[in-house]
Amino acid sequence: MEIHETAVPDAYRIVPRHHTDARGSFFESYAYGQLARQTGHVFVPLQVNYSVSARNTLRGVHGVRLPPGQAKFVTCVRGALLDVVVDLRLGSPTFGAYDTNMLDADQGTAMYVAEGLGHGFVALTDDTCISYLCSTQYVPGTQIDLQPLDPALGLPWHLGLTDEPLISEKDARAPSLAEAVDQGLLATYDACRTHYERQLRAADAAEPTAHVFAKASRTRR
Protein backbone atom coordinates (compact mmCIF):
# COMPACT_ATOMS: atom_id res chain seq x y z
CA MET A 1 0.00 0.00 0.00
CA GLU A 2 0.99 3.63 -0.44
CA ILE A 3 0.50 6.17 2.34
CA HIS A 4 0.16 9.82 1.35
CA GLU A 5 0.13 12.99 3.44
CA THR A 6 -2.86 15.29 3.03
CA ALA A 7 -3.51 19.01 3.50
CA VAL A 8 -4.40 18.20 7.13
CA PRO A 9 -1.35 17.08 9.15
CA ASP A 10 -1.91 13.70 10.88
CA ALA A 11 -4.55 12.67 8.33
CA TYR A 12 -3.31 10.25 5.67
CA ARG A 13 -4.69 8.71 2.50
CA ILE A 14 -3.93 5.00 2.16
CA VAL A 15 -4.00 3.62 -1.38
CA PRO A 16 -3.86 -0.20 -1.65
CA ARG A 17 -2.13 -2.16 -4.38
CA HIS A 18 -4.55 -4.57 -6.03
CA HIS A 19 -3.49 -8.05 -7.07
CA THR A 20 -5.87 -9.34 -9.73
CA ASP A 21 -6.23 -12.61 -11.59
CA ALA A 22 -9.00 -14.73 -13.12
CA ARG A 23 -10.50 -15.41 -9.68
CA GLY A 24 -10.86 -11.74 -8.74
CA SER A 25 -8.63 -9.49 -6.67
CA PHE A 26 -6.89 -9.10 -3.32
CA PHE A 27 -5.48 -6.08 -1.51
CA GLU A 28 -4.10 -5.20 1.89
CA SER A 29 -6.09 -2.39 3.50
CA TYR A 30 -4.31 -1.76 6.80
CA ALA A 31 -0.88 -2.68 8.21
CA TYR A 32 0.01 -1.61 11.76
CA GLY A 33 3.77 -1.54 11.20
CA GLN A 34 3.78 0.35 7.92
CA LEU A 35 1.38 3.01 9.17
CA ALA A 36 3.48 3.54 12.30
CA ARG A 37 6.79 3.66 10.43
CA GLN A 38 5.62 6.12 7.78
CA THR A 39 3.39 8.37 9.89
CA GLY A 40 4.55 8.06 13.49
CA HIS A 41 1.04 7.07 14.57
CA VAL A 42 0.34 3.87 16.50
CA PHE A 43 -3.15 2.64 15.65
CA VAL A 44 -4.77 -0.40 17.29
CA PRO A 45 -8.49 -0.83 16.49
CA LEU A 46 -10.72 -1.50 19.50
CA GLN A 47 -14.12 -1.02 17.84
CA VAL A 48 -15.49 -1.36 14.32
CA ASN A 49 -18.54 0.63 13.15
CA TYR A 50 -20.52 0.67 9.91
CA SER A 51 -23.11 3.09 8.60
CA VAL A 52 -25.31 2.78 5.51
CA SER A 53 -26.51 5.94 3.78
CA ALA A 54 -28.78 7.06 0.96
CA ARG A 55 -27.51 9.33 -1.80
CA ASN A 56 -26.87 12.92 -0.58
CA THR A 57 -26.70 11.90 3.08
CA LEU A 58 -24.28 14.15 4.95
CA ARG A 59 -22.83 12.76 8.18
CA GLY A 60 -20.54 14.94 10.28
CA VAL A 61 -18.62 16.83 11.39
CA HIS A 62 -17.79 14.35 14.15
CA GLY A 63 -14.95 13.74 16.59
CA VAL A 64 -14.26 12.60 20.15
CA ARG A 65 -13.04 14.74 23.05
CA LEU A 66 -9.53 14.24 24.39
CA PRO A 67 -9.39 12.29 26.60
CA PRO A 68 -10.16 9.63 25.53
CA GLY A 69 -9.79 10.76 21.91
CA GLN A 70 -10.38 8.50 18.96
CA ALA A 71 -8.40 7.88 15.79
CA LYS A 72 -10.28 6.40 12.82
CA PHE A 73 -9.35 4.29 9.81
CA VAL A 74 -12.14 4.92 7.32
CA THR A 75 -12.98 2.91 4.20
CA CYS A 76 -15.93 2.66 1.83
CA VAL A 77 -17.01 -0.97 1.52
CA ARG A 78 -20.03 -0.38 -0.74
CA GLY A 79 -20.89 2.48 -3.06
CA ALA A 80 -18.91 5.73 -2.99
CA LEU A 81 -18.52 8.81 -0.81
CA LEU A 82 -16.86 12.20 -0.56
CA ASP A 83 -14.74 12.08 2.58
CA VAL A 84 -13.84 15.28 4.47
CA VAL A 85 -11.27 15.75 7.24
CA VAL A 86 -10.82 19.08 9.05
CA ASP A 87 -8.22 20.22 11.58
CA LEU A 88 -10.04 21.14 14.80
CA ARG A 89 -6.99 21.28 17.10
CA LEU A 90 -6.79 24.65 18.82
CA GLY A 91 -3.43 26.25 18.21
CA SER A 92 -2.62 24.03 15.25
CA PRO A 93 -0.67 25.77 12.46
CA THR A 94 -3.36 24.43 10.10
CA PHE A 95 -6.43 24.97 12.30
CA GLY A 96 -9.50 24.96 10.05
CA ALA A 97 -7.70 23.37 7.09
CA TYR A 98 -9.57 20.55 5.39
CA ASP A 99 -8.92 17.79 2.88
CA THR A 100 -11.38 15.96 0.61
CA ASN A 101 -11.06 12.51 -0.94
CA MET A 102 -13.28 10.28 -3.02
CA LEU A 103 -13.55 6.82 -1.47
CA ASP A 104 -15.24 3.91 -3.21
CA ALA A 105 -15.53 0.18 -2.73
CA ASP A 106 -13.76 -0.70 -5.98
CA GLN A 107 -10.52 1.15 -5.24
CA GLY A 108 -10.46 0.49 -1.48
CA THR A 109 -8.71 3.78 -0.68
CA ALA A 110 -8.82 4.55 3.06
CA MET A 111 -8.29 7.55 5.32
CA TYR A 112 -6.44 7.56 8.63
CA VAL A 113 -7.81 10.35 10.84
CA ALA A 114 -5.83 11.05 14.02
CA GLU A 115 -7.26 12.17 17.35
CA GLY A 116 -8.30 15.82 17.44
CA LEU A 117 -9.39 15.97 13.80
CA GLY A 118 -13.00 16.22 12.62
CA HIS A 119 -14.49 13.88 10.05
CA GLY A 120 -17.57 13.75 7.83
CA PHE A 121 -18.74 12.53 4.45
CA VAL A 122 -21.41 12.77 1.76
CA ALA A 123 -22.80 9.57 0.22
CA LEU A 124 -22.43 9.64 -3.58
CA THR A 125 -24.64 6.60 -4.21
CA ASP A 126 -27.64 4.97 -2.60
CA ASP A 127 -26.79 2.20 -0.15
CA THR A 128 -23.29 3.54 0.47
CA CYS A 129 -21.64 1.69 3.37
CA ILE A 130 -18.70 3.14 5.30
CA SER A 131 -16.48 1.25 7.74
CA TYR A 132 -14.75 2.86 10.72
CA LEU A 133 -11.96 1.13 12.60
CA CYS A 134 -11.72 3.06 15.88
CA SER A 135 -8.84 3.30 18.35
CA THR A 136 -11.18 3.61 21.35
CA GLN A 137 -14.56 2.20 22.26
CA TYR A 138 -17.67 4.35 22.48
CA VAL A 139 -17.80 6.43 25.67
CA PRO A 140 -21.13 8.26 26.16
CA GLY A 141 -20.79 11.99 26.50
CA THR A 142 -17.41 12.31 24.77
CA GLN A 143 -18.64 12.78 21.19
CA ILE A 144 -18.08 16.10 19.41
CA ASP A 145 -20.62 17.16 16.78
CA LEU A 146 -20.19 20.36 14.78
CA GLN A 147 -22.73 21.97 12.46
CA PRO A 148 -21.44 20.74 9.07
CA LEU A 149 -22.80 23.74 7.12
CA ASP A 150 -21.22 26.31 9.44
CA PRO A 151 -19.80 29.04 7.14
CA ALA A 152 -16.79 29.34 9.46
CA LEU A 153 -15.78 25.81 8.46
CA GLY A 154 -16.49 26.42 4.79
CA LEU A 155 -16.42 22.73 3.91
CA PRO A 156 -17.02 21.91 0.21
CA TRP A 157 -19.94 19.52 0.59
CA HIS A 158 -21.27 20.76 -2.76
CA LEU A 159 -18.62 18.66 -4.47
CA GLY A 160 -20.61 15.56 -3.56
CA LEU A 161 -24.20 16.81 -3.45
CA THR A 162 -26.74 16.64 -6.27
CA ASP A 163 -29.66 17.75 -4.08
CA GLU A 164 -30.34 19.15 -0.61
CA PRO A 165 -28.28 17.25 1.97
CA LEU A 166 -29.96 14.70 4.24
CA ILE A 167 -28.74 15.64 7.73
CA SER A 168 -29.74 14.17 11.07
CA GLU A 169 -31.47 16.40 13.59
CA LYS A 170 -28.49 15.95 15.91
CA ASP A 171 -26.04 17.25 13.30
CA ALA A 172 -28.35 20.07 12.19
CA ARG A 173 -28.58 21.32 15.79
CA ALA A 174 -24.89 20.82 16.56
CA PRO A 175 -22.86 23.82 17.74
CA SER A 176 -20.94 26.00 15.33
CA LEU A 177 -17.15 26.07 15.39
CA ALA A 178 -17.19 29.23 17.50
CA GLU A 179 -19.66 27.70 19.96
CA ALA A 180 -17.56 24.53 20.23
CA VAL A 181 -14.52 26.67 21.07
CA ASP A 182 -16.49 28.62 23.69
CA GLN A 183 -17.80 25.38 25.23
CA GLY A 184 -14.30 23.92 25.54
CA LEU A 185 -15.10 20.93 23.32
CA LEU A 186 -11.98 21.01 21.16
CA ALA A 187 -8.56 19.65 22.07
CA THR A 188 -5.44 21.76 21.75
CA TYR A 189 -2.76 20.98 19.23
CA ASP A 190 -0.20 20.54 22.02
CA ALA A 191 -2.44 18.09 23.88
CA CYS A 192 -2.88 16.04 20.72
CA ARG A 193 0.86 15.99 20.02
CA THR A 194 1.48 14.84 23.60
CA HIS A 195 -1.13 12.11 23.11
CA TYR A 196 0.50 10.88 19.89
CA GLU A 197 3.94 10.77 21.52
CA ARG A 198 2.57 8.93 24.56
CA GLN A 199 1.19 6.24 22.26
CA LEU A 200 4.61 5.86 20.61
CA ARG A 201 6.33 5.49 23.98
CA ALA A 202 3.80 2.86 25.01
CA ALA A 203 4.47 0.95 21.78
CA ASP A 204 8.22 1.17 22.46
CA ALA A 205 7.72 -0.37 25.89
CA ALA A 206 5.36 -3.08 24.67
CA GLU A 207 7.26 -4.27 21.59
CA PRO A 208 11.04 -4.70 21.23
CA THR A 209 10.94 -3.58 17.60
CA ALA A 210 8.63 -0.62 18.14
CA HIS A 211 11.52 1.78 18.71
CA VAL A 212 11.82 2.07 14.94
CA PHE A 213 8.34 3.61 14.89
CA ALA A 214 9.29 6.31 17.36
CA LYS A 215 12.58 6.94 15.55
CA ALA A 216 10.75 7.32 12.25
CA SER A 217 8.30 9.73 13.88
CA ARG A 218 11.01 11.90 15.42
CA THR A 219 12.86 12.01 12.11
CA ARG A 220 9.70 12.96 10.22
CA ARG A 221 8.95 15.84 12.56
N, C-alpha and C positions, 0 to 999 in steps of 0.2 A: 504494500500500500504506500501511497504518497501522502505526506502530511504537509499542509500549506498554511502559512500564517495568513491572517485576515486583517482587515482595517481595524478590528478591535483586538488589542493585545490580550492574550490568554484565551482567545477563541480560535479554533483551528478547523480547517476543512480537511477531511480524510477521504481520499480518493482510492478505492480499491483497484487492484489489478485482476481482471477477469481471466479465468482459464476455461476455454470453451472447446468442446468436442461434440461428437454426434449425439452424446447422451444429454447434453445441456451445458451448464456452466457452474463454476465454483469460484468464490472469492472470500478472502479474509477481511472481515469488517473491523475488528478491534484486536489490538495486541498490546497488552500491558507494558511490556518492555520497550517496544518501539515508541509508543506515545511518551513514556517517561524520558527516554533518552533524547528525543528530538524536541520536546516541549518543556521539560522540567516539571511536569505535572504527574503526580501519582494518582491513578484513578482505579478504584476498586468498586464495582457495582454492588450495591446492597438491596436495590429494589428495581423492578422493571415495570414500567407503565405503558399502556397503549391507549390511544384515542382514535376514534373513527369520526370523520367529518364530511359533511356535504360540501359541494362546490361553494366557494365564497365564504366559508366559515373562517372567522378570524379568532384565533385563540392567543391570548397574551395581553399585555406584556407581563410575564411571570418570573418570579425568582423566589429565593428562600433567605430569610434573615440570617446573619452571621453573629453568633453561633445559632444553629449548627452549620448553616451553609449547605449548599448542594450543587455539585458539578453534574452536568448531564452529557450523555453521549446520544445524540439524536439521529435517527435514521427514518426514512420513509420506506415502509414495507409493502405498501399498496397505493397505487395512484401517484400523485405528485403534489408538491407544495412549495410555496415560497417561504423560506426560512429567514428569520430576522433575529440578529443578536445586537444588543445595545449595551454600552458601557455605563453602568449605574454606580460605579465606585466613586464616592466623594473624594475629591482631591486627585483623581486620576488625570494624567496628562491628556487622556483622550476621553474624558467624561462627556457623555452624550453622543459619542461616535457610534455608528452602526455599520453592520455588514449584512448583505443579503445574498442568499444562495438558493438555487433551484435544486431541490432534492426529489428524486423519483425512485421507484422500486427497481427499475431496470438497471440504472447505473449503480445504485447502492452507496452513493456518496453520503458521508455522515458529517455531523458537526460536533466538536467537543466544545462545551460551554463551561468555563470555570466558575467557581463560586464568586458571587458579587455581580455577575453579569445578568442582564435581563434577556428573556427569550420569548418569541412568539412566531406564529406562522399563519399563512392563508392557504386553505385547501384549493388546489387548482383543478381537481376532478371530484366528482361524487365518489363517495366510499373511500376517500383517502384515509390511510391508516399510518399513524406515526408511532414509533417506538422510542421510549426514553429509558436508557440505562441511567440510574441515579446513584450517586455516591453515598447518600444518606436515605434512611427510611422517612416516611411521612411523619411529621410532628405537628399536631394541630396548633394553630396559632402562630406558626412561623412563616407562613406563605406571604409573599409580597405580590400584590396585583397593582399594576399601573394602568390608567386609562390609555388604551392603545392609540386613540386618535388625538391625544393631547398635542396641540401645535408646538409645544416646547420640545417634544421629542422629534417631531417632523419625520416620522417613519414612512417609507414609501410603499404603503400597502397597495396603492393603486397599481403597482406593477403586477399584482396577482389577482386583482378584482375585475370581474366583468359585470358586477351588479352591486347593490348595496351590501355591505358586509353583514354576515350573521354573527352577532356578538352576544354572549351570555349577559344576563342582567348583572351578575357579579362584576364582570369586566367593564360593562358600560358605566357602572357606578363607582368604579375604582378611583382612587385619588390620582390627581395629576402629579407630574414630576415635582413641582414646587410643594405640593401638599405632602408628598412622601418625604421630602427633605425636612419639612417643618415637623413632621411626626416622628422623625428619627428612625425611619424604616430602612434606610440605605446604609450599607457598610462603607467604611472608608477604604481608600486604596491601600493605605499602610496596613490596615487590619487584614485585608485580603492577602497582601504579600506575605505578612507574617504567617497566615494560615497555610499558604502554599509551601513555605519553607519548613513549617512544622511537619507537614505531611512527608516531605523529603527526608527529614531527619528520622522520622519514625520508620520509613522504608529502609534507611541505612541500618538502623538498629535491628530490624526484623530479618533482613536478607543480606548475606555476606557480599553479594554482587551488586547490591543496590547503590553502593557508593558511586558507581559510574553514572547513575541518574542524577545525583546531586552535583557531581562534577560537571556534567553536561549542562545542567541548569545554570550553575555559577558562571560557566564560560559563556553561555548564551546571553546572560544579562550583563 
